[in-house]
């Protein structure tokens, strides 16, 4: 790995600031000052910044209870991103595994483990996702049958895959789907002549949103939760 990339990944410095640090002779590799950003380092090399040894953090896995008003992106010029809710070093290398719309709340998974992220988000994984949905009006009586049979969404060639519905009140339901089309939950209920007015994700696969997390709070995943994604 290039030296500048390694330092950027193990500190809060941007690549531009890393190059400034190199020019100012603040970086040593195996005890020798270097200014070369392109120097390739290996696992046995010792890199220090201002005399402090840098080490790459192991893969990190978090669950966040996303509030409304935040976007699931690494950066955005208009809205705050969910990464700003994390008090973690070098958070710019973290990625969101399973995005939510700006007005949707609930479970978001965040990691710097690329293969794990892919297993969560790949359509081939058919990772189930469960949502608590508040609708504008009472749901039609035959919604279960139509969701099981698959719905034709606008601008989609294929029907949605079978979905599971649990009713609570006339306009409050729990929906579980195993795919992730654009705005899918909202579009599915639109196909049932209804409108989503509240959407909260409760579960991704076997990972359930921790009920102790208030909106905007997060915690590290347990080993069992991490290993549940296979």
C-alpha positions as CSV (number, residue, x, y, z in Angstrom):
1,X,0.0,0.0,0.0
2,X,1.2,3.5,-0.7
3,X,2.5,5.4,2.3
4,X,0.1,8.4,1.9
5,X,-2.9,6.1,1.7
6,X,-1.8,4.1,4.7
7,X,-1.4,7.2,6.8
8,X,-4.8,8.6,5.7
9,X,-6.5,5.3,6.7
10,X,-4.9,5.2,10.1
11,X,-5.3,8.9,11.1
12,X,-7.9,11.6,10.6
13,X,-5.6,13.4,8.1
14,X,-6.7,13.9,4.5
15,X,-4.4,12.8,1.7
16,X,-3.5,16.5,1.1
17,X,-2.6,16.9,4.8
18,X,-0.6,13.7,4.7
19,X,1.6,15.1,2.0
20,X,2.1,18.3,4.0
21,X,3.2,16.1,7.0
22,X,5.6,14.3,4.7
23,X,7.1,17.5,3.4
24,X,7.6,18.7,7.0
25,X,9.6,15.5,7.8
26,X,7.0,14.3,10.4
27,X,6.9,10.8,9.0
28,X,9.4,8.0,9.5
29,X,9.3,4.4,8.0
30,X,11.4,1.9,10.0
31,X,13.1,4.8,11.8
32,X,14.1,6.8,8.6
33,X,12.5,10.1,7.7
34,X,10.8,9.9,4.3
35,X,9.0,12.4,2.1
36,X,7.8,9.9,-0.5
37,X,4.0,9.6,-0.6
38,X,4.3,6.8,-3.1
39,X,6.6,4.6,-1.0
40,X,5.1,1.1,-0.9
41,X,4.9,-0.3,2.6
42,X,4.3,-3.8,3.8
43,X,2.9,-5.4,7.0
44,X,6.4,-5.6,8.6
45,X,7.2,-1.9,8.1
46,X,6.9,0.5,11.1
47,X,5.3,3.9,10.2
48,X,5.4,6.7,12.7
49,X,3.8,10.2,12.6
50,X,5.3,12.7,15.0
51,X,7.0,9.8,16.8
52,X,3.7,7.8,17.3
53,X,3.5,4.4,15.7
54,X,0.5,4.0,13.3
55,X,-1.4,0.8,13.0
56,X,-4.3,-0.2,10.8
57,X,-7.5,-0.8,12.8
58,X,-9.2,-4.1,12.3
59,X,-12.5,-4.2,10.5
60,X,-15.2,-2.2,12.3
61,X,-18.9,-2.9,12.4
62,X,-21.6,-0.6,13.8
63,X,-25.4,-0.4,14.0
64,X,-26.9,3.1,14.0
65,X,-30.5,4.2,14.8
66,X,-30.8,6.7,12.0
67,X,-32.9,9.8,12.6
68,X,-34.7,11.6,9.9
69,X,-32.9,14.4,8.1
70,X,-29.6,12.5,7.6
71,X,-28.6,10.9,4.3
72,X,-26.9,7.6,3.9
73,X,-23.8,8.8,2.1
74,X,-20.1,9.3,2.8
75,X,-20.5,13.0,1.9
76,X,-23.2,15.4,0.8
77,X,-23.1,19.1,0.0
78,X,-26.6,19.8,1.3
79,X,-27.6,17.4,4.1
80,X,-25.7,15.9,7.0
81,X,-24.6,12.3,6.6
82,X,-25.0,9.5,9.0
83,X,-21.2,9.2,9.4
84,X,-21.3,12.5,11.2
85,X,-23.2,10.8,14.0
86,X,-20.2,8.5,14.7
87,X,-17.5,9.5,17.1
88,X,-14.9,7.3,15.5
89,X,-11.4,7.9,14.1
90,X,-10.9,7.9,10.4
91,X,-14.7,7.6,9.8
92,X,-14.3,8.7,6.2
93,X,-13.3,5.2,5.2
94,X,-16.5,3.7,6.6
95,X,-19.4,2.7,4.3
96,X,-23.1,2.2,4.7
97,X,-24.4,-1.3,4.3
98,X,-28.0,-0.8,3.5
99,X,-29.1,2.8,2.8
100,X,-32.2,4.5,4.0
101,X,-34.0,7.6,2.5
102,X,-33.5,10.9,4.3
103,X,-37.0,10.8,5.9
104,X,-36.7,7.1,6.9
105,X,-35.5,6.2,10.4
106,X,-34.1,3.0,12.0
107,X,-31.4,0.4,11.5
108,X,-28.3,1.3,9.4
109,X,-25.2,-0.9,9.3
110,X,-21.8,0.8,8.9
111,X,-18.5,-1.0,8.2
112,X,-15.1,-0.7,6.6
113,X,-15.2,-4.5,5.7
114,X,-15.9,-4.4,2.0
115,X,-16.7,-8.1,1.5
116,X,-19.1,-8.1,4.5
117,X,-20.8,-5.0,3.1
118,X,-21.3,-6.7,-0.2
119,X,-22.8,-9.8,1.5
120,X,-25.4,-7.5,3.1
121,X,-26.2,-5.5,0.0
122,X,-25.8,-7.8,-2.9
123,X,-29.2,-8.7,-4.6
124,X,-27.9,-12.3,-4.7
125,X,-27.9,-12.5,-0.9
126,X,-31.6,-11.8,-0.7
127,X,-31.0,-10.4,2.7
128,X,-34.4,-9.9,4.4
129,X,-35.2,-6.4,5.7
130,X,-38.1,-5.6,8.1
131,X,-39.9,-2.2,8.3
132,X,-42.5,-0.8,10.6
133,X,-44.8,1.2,8.3
134,X,-47.3,3.9,9.0
135,X,-49.7,4.5,6.1
136,X,-51.9,7.4,5.1
137,X,-55.1,5.3,5.1
138,X,-56.1,1.8,6.2
139,X,-54.6,-1.0,4.1
140,X,-56.7,-2.9,1.6
141,X,-58.1,-6.3,2.7
142,X,-56.3,-8.3,0.0
143,X,-52.8,-6.8,0.6
144,X,-51.3,-10.0,1.9
145,X,-52.3,-12.0,-1.2
146,X,-51.1,-9.3,-3.5
147,X,-47.7,-8.9,-1.7
148,X,-47.2,-12.7,-1.7
149,X,-48.0,-12.8,-5.5
150,X,-45.7,-9.9,-6.3
151,X,-46.5,-6.3,-7.3
152,X,-45.8,-4.6,-10.6
153,X,-43.9,-1.4,-9.8
154,X,-43.8,1.6,-12.1
155,X,-40.8,1.4,-14.5
156,X,-39.9,-2.2,-13.4
157,X,-39.9,-5.2,-15.8
158,X,-40.4,-7.8,-13.1
159,X,-42.8,-8.3,-10.2
160,X,-41.5,-7.8,-6.7
161,X,-40.5,-10.9,-4.8
162,X,-42.9,-12.3,-2.3
163,X,-43.1,-10.1,0.9
164,X,-44.5,-10.8,4.3
165,X,-47.0,-8.5,6.0
166,X,-48.1,-8.3,9.6
167,X,-51.0,-6.0,10.5
168,X,-51.3,-4.0,13.8
169,X,-53.9,-1.3,13.1
170,X,-55.6,-0.3,10.0
171,X,-52.8,1.9,8.8
172,X,-49.9,0.4,10.8
173,X,-48.1,-2.7,9.5
174,X,-44.8,-4.5,9.5
175,X,-43.4,-5.5,6.1
176,X,-40.5,-7.8,5.4
177,X,-38.9,-7.8,1.9
178,X,-35.8,-9.6,0.5
179,X,-34.7,-7.1,-2.2
180,X,-33.8,-3.5,-2.3
181,X,-35.2,-1.6,-5.3
182,X,-35.2,2.2,-5.3
183,X,-37.7,3.5,-2.8
184,X,-39.2,0.0,-2.8
185,X,-41.4,0.0,0.3
186,X,-43.0,3.3,-0.6
187,X,-43.5,2.2,-4.2
188,X,-45.0,-1.1,-3.1
189,X,-47.7,0.6,-1.0
190,X,-48.3,3.1,-3.8
191,X,-49.1,0.0,-5.9
192,X,-51.7,-0.9,-3.3
193,X,-53.2,2.6,-3.6
194,X,-51.8,3.9,-0.4
195,X,-49.0,6.3,0.8
196,X,-46.3,5.8,3.4
197,X,-46.2,8.5,6.0
198,X,-43.8,6.9,8.4
199,X,-41.1,4.3,7.7
200,X,-38.7,2.7,10.3
201,X,-36.3,-0.2,9.6
202,X,-36.2,-2.7,12.4
203,X,-34.1,-5.6,11.1
204,X,-31.5,-6.5,8.4
205,X,-31.0,-10.3,8.1
206,X,-30.7,-11.6,11.7
207,X,-29.5,-8.2,13.0
208,X,-32.2,-6.4,15.0
209,X,-32.1,-2.7,15.9
210,X,-31.1,-2.5,19.6
211,X,-34.1,-1.1,21.5
212,X,-31.7,0.7,23.9
213,X,-30.4,3.0,21.1
214,X,-32.1,6.3,20.8
215,X,-32.4,8.1,17.5
216,X,-28.9,9.2,16.5
217,X,-27.1,6.7,18.8
218,X,-25.0,3.7,17.6
219,X,-23.0,0.8,19.0
220,X,-20.5,-1.8,17.8
221,X,-22.0,-5.0,16.5
222,X,-21.5,-8.1,18.6
223,X,-19.4,-11.1,17.3
224,X,-22.7,-13.0,16.8
225,X,-24.2,-10.2,14.8
226,X,-21.2,-9.9,12.6
227,X,-21.0,-13.6,12.0
228,X,-24.8,-13.8,11.2
229,X,-23.9,-12.3,7.8
230,X,-22.6,-15.2,5.7
